[in-house]
Amino acid sequence: MAVRLKKDDLVAVVAGKDKGQTGRILSIAGDRVIVEGVNLMKRHQSPRKFREPGIVEREAAIHVSNVMLVDPETEKPTRVRVGEDKDGKKVRIAVRSGAVID
């Protein structure tokens, strides 16, 4: 399955405990994404190894099937398909509005 999401895309969470939240993709690794401000977990850090000891909140990975790209025109979650522009170059297209993404 080809992932049609890229780093810095605005996505909405459509399933799980953070359903309804939106954020930008920080990184993609395989079939998991890390979304800014979503799926926060607490990490206990010792003062010997880290400059910032104590309890730190950071984002955990979410499966790619639980997020959808936000349509640039309607600002609602949409599926993405791949098409070609008039020059024959591959582009991502929002299914909801038909808008070209990027």
Secondary structure, 3 states (H helix, E strand, C coil): CCCCCCCCCEEEECCCCCCCCEEEEEEEECCEEEECCCCEEEEEECCCCCCCCEEEEEECCEEHHHEEEECCCCCCEECEEEEECCCCCEEEEECCCCCEEC
